Structure formats: C-alpha cells, structure tokens
Amino acid sequence: MKHCEHKDMNCEERNGPNDRPAPKDASPTHGAEPQAERAADTPLPLAHIDALAVSTLSSEALTRYQAYKAVLLAREQDEAAILSTLTLFVQDLSERR
C-alpha cells in the first residue's frame, strides 16, 4: 500500500482502484460491534459524526443520538441539513456531559 502524500489527489487517483475481490469468507470479525458493521453502509461524514458520538457521549446520550439520527434519516431530508443537525446535537450533548 502506498502512502498518500499529495493533497490534491485522492488515493485512488494516485494508486488506482483496489481491484482485488473480497475473500469468499469475508465476514465480520468475531466480537465486532454492530456499529462498525453499520459504518460500512454510512456515508463518510455521517460515519465521522457517529464516531465522534461514540467517543464522547455517555451511553444514555448515545441512545438519544441514535434515535434522533434514525428519525432524521427516515424523513429523507437534505444530507447537509442532517449532518449539521447531528453535529450540533452531538456537541450539545457532549457539553452537558
């Protein structure tokens, strides 16, 4: 794997796409958390906010965050609006902690 040094190009542009097929026995590792599995299907900015929530919020606040996120995603609002709303929500909950 090559180290990414150029900031004007993404890794795929520099190194080419990863053409290797996934192993046939590719399955979640034992003990993997469900959130890690969901993160694979989550857009990168949303996954970043999820990681921030997991690392900064109490378990009760994290439950509130996940419920709020589910409601926002179910409404199928603009992604930018969802991201900004969830970012503010996590910041507010983490400050109360």
N, C-alpha and C positions, 0 to 999 in steps of 0.2 A: 504494500500500500504506500503510495507516495504522500509526502507531506504537502499540505496545501499552503503555499506561500503567497500567491498572487491574489489580492483582494478584489481585483476587477473581474475575475473569472471564478465560476463555481468549480468544485472538484470534478464534476462530471465533464465540464468543458475541457479541463486540463488533462484529465486522466482517462476519459472515455467512460461510457456506461459500464456498470457491473453486469456483464453478460453471463456470469455463472448461474446455472439453475440452482434453485434451492434444493437442499438434500431431501430425499424422499421421506426420511424420518424426521423432518423438521417439525418439531412440536415444542410448545412452551416448556421451559425447563421446570423440573420439579421444584415446587416452592415459589414459583413465580407469582407475583401478586396480580390480581385481576386488573389493577390499574395499568400495569405495564403492558398487558395484552391490549387494553383499550387504547393506549397511547399510539399503537401502531396504526390505528384507523383514524387518529385525530390529526387535524391539520397542525403544522409545526407551531404557529403562535399559540394556539389553544393548548397544545401539549406543554408549552413553556409555562403558561399560566397554571395549568394543572400541577406541574412540578413545583412551582412556587407555592401553591396552596398546600400541597402535601408536606412541604418542608417547613412551612411557617405557621400553619393553623393547628389548633387543638382538634381532637377527634370530633368533638361536637360541632365546632365551626366548619370543619371539613365536610361533615354530613350536610350542613346547611348550604355550603358552597355547591356540593354535587347536586342537591335538589334544585337549587336556583339555576344552575347550568342546564339541567335537564329541561326545565321549563322554557328557558330562553331558546335552546336548540329546537324544542318542539314547535315553537312559534315561527321558526324558519325566518328570522329577521336577518338583516344585513350582517355579514360576518364581522365587519369593522365595528358595528354597534355592539355586537355580542362580546367581542374582545375587550373593548373599552369598558363596558359594563362589568364584566367579570374581573378585570384588572382592578377597578375601583372597589369592587366588592371584597376582593382578597386583601387589598391594602387596608380597607376599613376594618375588616375582621382581625387582621394581624395587629393593628394598632390597639385594638381593645384587649388583646391578649395580655 
